[in-house]
Amino acid sequence: MAVVVSARGGRTDDLLQLAADVGAASPSRELDQLLAVGECESAALMALTLNGLGVPAISLTGHQAGIQTTDRHGDALISRIGAGRVRAALEGGNVAVVTGFQGVDHAGDIVTLGRGGSDTSAVALAARLRAVACDIFTDVDGVFSADPRILPAARCLPWVQPGVMAEMAFAGARVLHTRCIELAAMEGVEVRVRNVASQAPGTTIVDRPDDRPLETRKAVVAVTHDTDVARVLVHCRDIRRDLAPEVFEVLAKQGTVVDLVARSGPYENEFRMGFTIRRSQADSVRTALHNVAAAFGGGVHLDENVGKVSVVGMGLLSRPEYTARLMSALAAAGIPTSWISTSQMRLSVIVPREFTVDAVETLHRAFHLDRHEPHEPMDVTSTASGRSAAI
C-alpha cells in the first residue's frame, strides 16, 4: 500500500506564522523549504508508528518519491512522477508513506503545490502506479450537499460525477481540490472520500449510471460557498485602449485564478472590466493592476468584503427557471446580490460577506437539497483531525 500524508492539523498555519514573523509571507524558495517540513514530519511519524505496530514502512519525501514539478513556488504543477523508489518499497513488502503537497523543480529545489496539494499528490501517484482507486481520508464523512460545519441539514452524497465535483471544488467545497478531481478524471482514477474516524461509506467520485429518471431527476447536487473572494473592477476613460490583454497578463504571471468575468463593449464611452479573484491573492496583483490602469488614466477598485455562493449540478442553463429561483429566493430572504454567472454546471452569485452563510442555507432549502431521495442512505457527520490518502 502507498499512503500520501499531509501536515498535521494546524501545522502549516504555524509554519506560515513563523515566516510572517520574520517578514517572509510571500511565496518563495525559502518559504517552500519551510512549509515542506510539515509533511516530512507527518510521513516520518506515520512510518515510525507503523513499524512500531509491526507493519514494515518507509517514509519518502516528494523528491525521494520522484515527484517532479514546475518551478512556480507555492502553486506548482506536477509534471511527472518517477515512482521508482515507491515501487521498490512496495515490492519489498513495505508501506510507502509519501509526503504530499511537495515535489522538486528542474533545479532540484523543493516546491509546494498550493492548497489541496496533498490530494493532488495522492491522485497523481495513484495514476502513476496504475491504481484503480484512491481513498482520501479526511475529517468528514464524505462530500456533502453543503458545508456541514455551517449547515447541519446538509446531506452526505453517496456518489458525485467528476465534472460536478470539480465545479464544487472550484466554487468553494473544501473537501477536495479541483486539480485533484480534474487529474483523477483524466487518468481514470476512482476517488473515494471517507472519514478517518468512522465506518461511514463516504462518497465515491466516479462516472456511474443509475436507475433514476433520466431528465426529471434532481439537476442541482449541492450549494457551495467561498469567502476567499475579492471583487475587482478595472476602469479607464480612454475608450481607444483595450486593457483586457494587459489585465489578463498580470493575472497569469501571478497564477491568479479568475472567475465571473464581464467587460464593456466596443461602443461604450469607457473601458470597464470586472472579475473576481481569490482574496488571498489580491495583494500580489494589486499594484500591478493599478499600474496598468493608471498608465491610461484609469484605476482599480477592489472589494474584499464579499462572498461567492454557487448552485452546482448538471444542465443548469437548460433549466432557466433555476436562475430565476436562485435570485427570487435570495431576494425574498433579504440577501443583496451583485454579480452573477451562469453555466451548465454552476450558477454563482456574489453577496456581501456577512450574508454568505444565510445565502447557503436559503438556496439549500430553495432547491430542496435537505430532502433525502429514496435511493440515498442516511449519514451522520463526525469529525477528526488529520488527512491522508491510501492508494
C-alpha positions, 0 to 999 in steps of 0.5 A, a space after each residue: 500500500 502507498 499512503 500520501 500524508 499531509 501536515 498535521 492539523 494546524 501545522 502549516 498555519 504555524 509554519 506560515 506564522 513563523 515566516 510572517 514573523 520574520 517578514 517572509 509571507 510571500 511565496 518563495 524558495 525559502 518559504 517552500 523549504 519551510 512549509 515542506 517540513 510539515 509533511 516530512 514530519 507527518 510521513 516520518 511519524 506515520 512510518 515510525 508508528 507503523 513499524 512500531 505496530 509491526 507493519 514494515 514502512 518507509 517514509 519518502 519525501 516528494 523528491 525521494 518519491 520522484 515527484 517532479 514539478 514546475 518551478 512556480 513556488 507555492 502553486 506548482 504543477 506536477 509534471 511527472 512522477 518517477 515512482 521508482 523508489 515507491 515501487 521498490 518499497 512496495 515490492 519489498 513488502 513495505 508501506 510507502 508513506 509519501 509526503 504530499 503537497 511537495 515535489 522538486 523543480 528542474 533545479 532540484 529545489 523543493 516546491 509546494 503545490 498550493 492548497 489541496 496539494 496533498 490530494 493532488 499528490 495522492 491522485 497523481 501517484 495513484 495514476 502513476 502506479 496504475 491504481 484503480 482507486 484512491 481513498 482520501 481520508 479526511 475529517 468528514 464523512 464524505 462530500 456533502 450537499 453543503 458545508 456541514 460545519 455551517 449547515 447541519 441539514 446538509 446531506 452526505 452524497 453517496 456518489 458525485 460525477 467528476 465534472 460536478 465535483 470539480 465545479 464544487 471544488 472550484 466554487 468553494 467545497 473544501 473537501 477536495 481540490 479541483 486539480 485533484 478531481 480534474 487529474 483523477 478524471 483524466 487518468 481514470 482514477 476512482 476517488 473515494 472520500 471517507 472519514 478517518 474516524 468512522 465506518 461511514 461509506 463516504 462518497 465515491 467520485 466516479 462516472 456511474 449510471 443509475 436507475 433514476 429518471 433520466 431528465 426529471 431527476 434532481 439537476 442541482 447536487 449541492 450549494 457551495 460557498 467561498 469567502 476567499 473572494 475579492 471583487 475587482 473592477 478595472 476602469 479607464 476613460 480612454 475608450 481607444 485602449 483595450 486593457 483586457 490583454 494587459 489585465 489578463 497578463 498580470 493575472 497569469 504571471 501571478 497564477 491568479 485564478 479568475 472567475 465571473 468575468 464581464 467587460 464593456 463593449 466596443 461602443 461604450 464611452 469607457 473601458 470597464 472590466 470586472 472579475 473576481 479573484 481569490 482574496 488571498 491573492 489580491 495583494 500580489 496583483 494589486 499594484 500591478 493592476 493599478 499600474 496598468 490602469 493608471 498608465 491610461 488614466 484609469 484605476 482599480 477598485 477592489 472589494 474584499 468584503 464579499 462572498 461567492 455562493 454557487 448552485 452546482 449540478 448538471 444542465 443548469 442553463 437548460 433549466 432557466 427557471 433555476 436562475 430565476 429561483 436562485 435570485 427570487 429566493 435570495 431576494 425574498 430572504 433579504 440577501 443583496 446580490 451583485 454579480 452573477 454567472 451562469 453555466 451548465 454546471 454552476 450558477 454563482 452569485 456574489 453577496 456581501 460577506 456577512 450574508 454568505 452563510 444565510 445565502 447557503 442555507 436559503 438556496 439549500 432549502 430553495 432547491 430542496 437539497 435537505 430532502 433525502 431521495 429514496 435511493 440515498 442512505 442516511 449519514 451522520 457527520 463526525 469529525 477528526 483531525 488529520 488527512 491522508 490518502 491510501 492508494 
